Amino acid sequence: MNCVKNILVTAALLTAAALANPVPAAAQSPVRPLRVLIVESEKLPQYSAAVEAFEATSNAATVLVRVDDPIAKARKKIRQAAAVAAPDAVFALGTQAAVLAKAELPNVPLVFAMVLDPSRHGLDGPNTAGVALQMPVDDLLTRYKLMLPHLRRIGLIYSSAMSEDFIDGARRAAERIGVELFEESVTAPDQVAGAYRRLRRDIDAVWMIPDSGVVTRDNFAYLAHRTRNDEIAFLAFSENFVRAGALMSVTPNYATMGTQAAALLGRLLRDHATHLIVQNPLGSRLVVNAATARAVGVSLDATILTMADAVFDSSSSAGGRWR
């Protein structure tokens, strides 16, 4: 009996000592931070803003790899970076980054951003989530109308790559804000020039949407040149296109996209989603090209300028009149 009592007393004393003198934090097993491989399609300020916000929100240990290389070399870079990082998840920015990361690391949870038409590129299935590139269509057209009060007729060129739901939504949104939508459907990118020629006499603006069956380097250059000559507003979906000559764009707020991506990753790891999760971007950014505005006769008065988040002037030689 005394033996048992001595054991109990000894145990109690040891417990009290442990509580009075806890193991130093450095000696305890630390909680391992989340490891994330960040894959960028190329070096862009938009990607950098999203990455910075993602890292600040997720508190993850990150390794960055950029895959602006031929496909074989890009694949190898992802494999090598994954071998070093041993990632719990991937955050991919841009179409090439997301597609290659999904192919090379199919069992690693993937969150993507700034991807054009993710389902078309096979970015679906379990453990995959992303922030959409396209703003909600009602928000887009409303902001365009605020910037261009006299806007009445918008030309829309699209292909079968765009979902019928999106096109129907565009029609309804245009009707709600009092704008008429003139549509041309194409089956190949080389039909875009002809579609524009059929539209140009009836429209005030051309709206370029993120349609992989329409958007090519050549088609952008053609539309930027022709709309400027025809004094037609060119509404694009990317800030890069505005820098290159489109009149304006309403784009996501890229830092907010990074924050969203971090939240989506937490959800993905917690819920083990069995299907693709895509969220609309929450913030927006309106950018305007002042040189193009002069060329097509759009007056950028003080009120309009205060609504823009950024105003570029890509060409000092642009002609045109102000009205």
C-alpha positions as CSV (number, residue, x, y, z in Angstrom):
1,M,0.0,0.0,0.0
2,N,2.8,2.4,0.9
3,C,4.5,1.5,-2.4
4,V,1.4,2.5,-4.4
5,K,1.1,5.7,-2.3
6,N,4.8,6.6,-3.0
7,I,4.2,6.1,-6.7
8,L,1.2,8.4,-6.7
9,V,3.0,11.0,-4.7
10,T,6.0,10.9,-7.0
11,A,3.8,11.1,-10.1
12,A,2.0,14.1,-8.6
13,L,5.3,15.8,-7.9
14,L,6.6,15.2,-11.4
15,T,3.4,16.6,-12.9
16,A,3.6,19.7,-10.8
17,A,7.2,20.2,-11.8
18,A,6.4,19.9,-15.4
19,L,3.6,22.5,-15.1
20,A,5.9,24.8,-13.2
21,N,8.8,24.3,-15.7
22,P,7.3,23.7,-19.1
23,V,9.5,22.5,-21.9
24,P,10.9,25.5,-23.8
25,A,9.2,26.3,-27.1
26,A,12.4,25.6,-29.0
27,A,12.4,22.1,-27.6
28,Q,8.8,21.3,-28.6
29,S,7.9,19.8,-31.9
30,P,7.2,22.9,-34.1
31,V,4.1,23.0,-36.4
32,R,5.4,22.7,-39.9
33,P,4.4,25.6,-42.1
34,L,2.3,25.0,-45.3
35,R,4.7,24.5,-48.2
36,V,3.4,26.0,-51.5
37,L,5.1,25.9,-54.9
38,I,4.3,29.0,-56.8
39,V,4.4,28.6,-60.6
40,E,4.3,31.7,-62.9
41,S,3.8,31.6,-66.7
42,E,6.1,34.6,-67.0
43,K,7.3,37.7,-65.1
44,L,4.4,40.2,-64.9
45,P,3.6,42.9,-62.3
46,Q,0.1,41.4,-62.1
47,Y,1.4,38.1,-61.0
48,S,3.8,39.7,-58.5
49,A,0.9,41.6,-56.9
50,A,-1.1,38.4,-56.5
51,V,1.9,36.4,-55.2
52,E,2.7,39.1,-52.6
53,A,-0.9,39.1,-51.3
54,F,-1.1,35.3,-51.4
55,E,2.1,34.9,-49.3
56,A,0.9,37.5,-46.8
57,T,-2.5,35.8,-46.3
58,S,-1.4,32.2,-46.3
59,N,1.8,32.5,-44.3
60,A,3.1,29.6,-46.3
61,A,6.7,28.7,-47.0
62,T,6.9,29.3,-50.8
63,V,9.2,28.4,-53.6
64,L,8.8,30.3,-56.9
65,V,9.4,28.9,-60.4
66,R,8.8,30.7,-63.7
67,V,8.0,28.6,-66.8
68,D,8.4,31.1,-69.7
69,D,10.4,28.4,-71.5
70,P,9.8,25.8,-74.2
71,I,7.4,23.1,-72.9
72,A,10.0,20.4,-72.2
73,K,12.2,22.7,-70.3
74,A,9.3,24.2,-68.4
75,R,8.1,20.7,-67.3
76,K,11.6,19.9,-66.1
77,K,11.8,23.1,-64.0
78,I,8.5,22.3,-62.3
79,R,9.7,18.8,-61.5
80,Q,13.0,20.1,-60.1
81,A,11.3,22.8,-58.0
82,A,8.8,20.2,-56.6
83,A,11.6,17.9,-55.6
84,V,13.2,20.7,-53.6
85,A,10.0,22.2,-52.2
86,A,8.1,19.0,-51.5
87,P,4.9,21.1,-51.8
88,D,1.6,20.6,-50.0
89,A,-0.1,22.6,-52.7
90,V,0.6,24.6,-55.9
91,F,-0.4,28.2,-56.7
92,A,-0.2,28.7,-60.5
93,L,-0.6,32.0,-62.3
94,G,-1.3,32.0,-66.0
95,T,-2.5,29.4,-68.4
96,Q,0.8,27.7,-69.1
97,A,1.8,27.5,-65.5
98,A,-1.5,26.0,-64.4
99,V,-1.7,23.5,-67.2
100,L,1.9,22.3,-66.7
101,A,1.6,22.2,-62.9
102,K,-1.6,20.1,-63.2
103,A,0.2,17.7,-65.6
104,E,3.4,17.3,-63.7
105,L,1.9,17.3,-60.2
106,P,-1.5,15.7,-60.6
107,N,-1.9,14.6,-57.0
108,V,-0.9,18.0,-55.5
109,P,-3.8,20.4,-54.7
110,L,-3.8,23.2,-57.2
111,V,-5.1,26.8,-57.0
112,F,-4.8,28.9,-60.1
113,A,-5.4,32.5,-61.1
114,M,-5.4,34.5,-64.3
115,V,-6.2,31.5,-66.5
116,L,-8.2,32.0,-69.7
117,D,-11.0,29.4,-69.9
118,P,-9.8,26.9,-67.3
119,S,-12.2,24.0,-68.2
120,R,-11.1,24.1,-71.8
121,H,-7.5,23.5,-70.7
122,G,-8.4,20.5,-68.5
123,L,-8.2,22.4,-65.2
124,D,-11.0,20.5,-63.5
125,G,-11.5,17.5,-61.3
126,P,-10.7,17.0,-57.6
127,N,-8.3,19.2,-55.5
128,T,-8.5,22.1,-58.0
129,A,-9.7,25.6,-57.5
130,G,-9.2,29.0,-59.0
131,V,-10.1,32.6,-59.3
132,A,-11.8,33.5,-62.6
133,L,-10.0,35.9,-65.0
134,Q,-13.3,37.4,-66.1
135,M,-15.2,39.9,-64.1
136,P,-19.0,39.4,-63.7
137,V,-20.5,40.8,-66.9
138,D,-22.9,43.1,-65.2
139,D,-20.1,44.8,-63.4
140,L,-18.1,45.1,-66.6
141,L,-20.8,46.7,-68.7
142,T,-21.9,49.0,-66.0
143,R,-18.4,50.4,-65.5
144,Y,-17.9,50.8,-69.3
145,K,-21.2,52.7,-69.5
146,L,-20.2,55.0,-66.7
147,M,-17.0,55.8,-68.5
148,L,-18.6,56.1,-71.9
149,P,-22.1,57.6,-71.3
150,H,-22.9,57.8,-75.0
151,L,-22.2,54.1,-75.5
152,R,-25.2,52.6,-77.2
153,R,-24.1,49.7,-79.5
154,I,-21.4,47.2,-78.6
155,G,-20.0,44.6,-81.0
156,L,-19.2,41.2,-79.5
157,I,-17.1,38.6,-81.5
158,Y,-17.1,35.2,-79.9
159,S,-16.5,31.5,-80.7
160,S,-17.8,28.2,-79.4
161,A,-15.1,28.3,-76.8
162,M,-17.3,30.7,-74.8
163,S,-20.2,29.1,-72.9
164,E,-23.8,29.9,-73.9
165,D,-24.4,30.9,-70.3
166,F,-21.9,33.7,-70.6
167,I,-23.3,35.0,-73.9
168,D,-26.8,34.9,-72.5
169,G,-25.6,36.7,-69.5
170,A,-24.0,39.4,-71.7
171,R,-27.3,39.9,-73.6
172,R,-29.3,40.3,-70.4
173,A,-26.7,42.7,-68.9
174,A,-26.6,44.8,-72.0
175,E,-30.4,45.1,-72.0
176,R,-30.5,46.1,-68.3
177,I,-28.1,49.0,-68.9
178,G,-29.7,50.2,-72.2
179,V,-27.0,49.0,-74.6
180,E,-27.6,47.0,-77.8
181,L,-25.4,44.0,-78.4
182,F,-24.4,43.2,-82.0
183,E,-23.0,39.7,-82.2
184,E,-20.7,37.8,-84.6
185,S,-19.9,34.1,-84.0
186,V,-16.7,32.7,-85.5
187,T,-15.4,29.1,-85.7
188,A,-11.7,30.0,-86.2
189,P,-9.5,32.9,-85.2
190,D,-8.8,33.8,-88.8
191,Q,-12.5,34.8,-89.2
192,V,-12.3,37.6,-86.7
193,A,-11.2,40.3,-89.2
194,G,-14.2,39.5,-91.4
195,A,-16.5,39.5,-88.4
196,Y,-15.3,43.0,-87.4
197,R,-15.8,44.4,-90.9
198,R,-19.4,43.2,-90.8
199,L,-19.9,44.9,-87.4
200,R,-18.0,48.1,-87.7
201,R,-20.6,50.4,-89.3
202,D,-23.2,49.5,-86.7
203,I,-21.3,49.8,-83.4
204,D,-19.7,52.4,-81.0
205,A,-17.4,49.8,-79.4
206,V,-15.9,46.4,-79.7
207,W,-15.8,44.3,-76.6
208,M,-12.9,41.7,-76.5
209,I,-13.7,38.9,-74.0
210,P,-11.3,36.2,-72.9
211,D,-12.2,33.8,-75.7
212,S,-9.5,31.5,-76.7
213,G,-11.1,31.0,-80.1
214,V,-10.8,34.7,-80.8
215,V,-7.9,36.2,-78.9
216,T,-4.6,35.9,-80.7
217,R,-1.7,38.3,-81.1
218,D,-2.6,39.0,-84.7
219,N,-6.3,39.5,-83.9
220,F,-5.5,42.0,-81.1
221,A,-3.1,43.9,-83.4
222,Y,-5.8,44.0,-86.2
223,L,-8.6,45.2,-83.9
224,A,-6.4,47.8,-82.1
225,H,-5.4,49.3,-85.5
226,R,-8.8,49.2,-87.1
227,T,-10.8,50.5,-84.2
228,R,-8.4,53.4,-83.9
229,N,-8.8,54.2,-87.5
230,D,-12.6,53.8,-87.4
231,E,-12.9,55.8,-84.1
232,I,-14.5,52.9,-82.3
233,A,-13.9,52.2,-78.6
234,F,-11.9,49.0,-78.1
235,L,-12.8,47.4,-74.7
236,A,-10.4,44.7,-73.6
237,F,-10.2,42.3,-70.7
238,S,-6.5,42.8,-69.8
239,E,-4.5,45.7,-68.6
240,N,-1.7,44.5,-70.9
241,F,-4.0,45.1,-73.9
242,V,-4.7,48.6,-72.8
243,R,-1.0,49.3,-72.5
244,A,-0.7,48.0,-76.1
245,G,-3.4,50.2,-77.5
246,A,-6.9,49.1,-76.4
247,L,-9.0,52.0,-75.0
248,M,-9.8,50.6,-71.6
249,S,-10.3,47.5,-69.5
250,V,-12.0,46.5,-66.3
251,T,-9.8,43.9,-64.8
252,P,-9.6,42.1,-61.4
253,N,-7.7,43.6,-58.6
254,Y,-4.7,41.4,-58.7
255,A,-3.7,41.7,-55.0
256,T,-7.3,40.8,-54.1
257,M,-7.0,37.7,-56.4
258,G,-4.0,36.6,-54.4
259,T,-5.9,36.9,-51.2
260,Q,-8.8,35.0,-52.6
261,A,-6.5,32.3,-53.9
262,A,-5.0,31.8,-50.3
263,A,-8.6,31.5,-48.9
264,L,-9.5,29.0,-51.7
265,L,-6.4,26.9,-50.9
266,G,-7.4,26.7,-47.2
267,R,-10.9,25.5,-48.3
268,L,-9.4,23.0,-50.7
269,L,-7.1,21.5,-48.1
270,R,-9.8,21.4,-45.5
271,D,-12.7,20.0,-47.6
272,H,-10.8,17.9,-50.1
273,A,-13.1,19.1,-52.9
274,T,-14.1,16.5,-55.5
275,H,-14.9,19.0,-58.2
276,L,-13.5,22.3,-59.7
277,I,-14.2,25.4,-57.6
278,V,-14.0,28.7,-59.4
279,Q,-14.8,32.1,-57.8
280,N,-15.4,35.4,-59.5
281,P,-12.8,38.0,-58.7
282,L,-14.0,40.3,-55.9
283,G,-12.1,43.6,-56.6
284,S,-11.7,45.4,-59.9
285,R,-9.3,47.9,-61.6
286,L,-10.3,50.3,-64.4
287,V,-7.4,51.4,-66.7
288,V,-7.6,53.7,-69.7
289,N,-5.2,54.5,-72.6
290,A,-5.2,58.3,-73.0
291,A,-3.5,58.1,-76.5
292,T,-6.2,55.8,-77.8
293,A,-8.9,58.0,-76.3
294,R,-7.6,60.9,-78.2
295,A,-7.4,58.8,-81.4
296,V,-11.0,57.7,-81.2
297,G,-12.4,61.0,-79.9
298,V,-13.2,60.1,-76.3
299,S,-13.0,63.0,-74.0
300,L,-11.3,62.2,-70.7
301,D,-12.7,64.9,-68.4
302,A,-11.9,65.2,-64.7
303,T,-14.9,63.1,-63.7
304,I,-13.9,60.2,-65.9
305,L,-10.3,60.4,-64.8
306,T,-11.3,60.1,-61.2
307,M,-13.1,56.9,-61.9
308,A,-10.0,55.3,-63.5
309,D,-7.4,53.5,-61.3
310,A,-4.7,54.1,-63.9
311,V,-4.3,56.1,-67.1
312,F,-1.6,55.2,-69.6
313,D,-0.4,57.2,-72.6
314,S,1.2,54.7,-74.9
315,S,1.7,56.9,-77.9
316,S,2.4,60.6,-78.2
317,S,1.7,60.5,-81.9
318,A,-1.9,59.4,-81.8
319,G,-4.2,61.7,-83.7
320,G,-7.9,62.1,-83.4
321,R,-10.1,64.7,-81.8
322,W,-11.6,65.3,-78.4
323,R,-15.3,65.5,-78.0
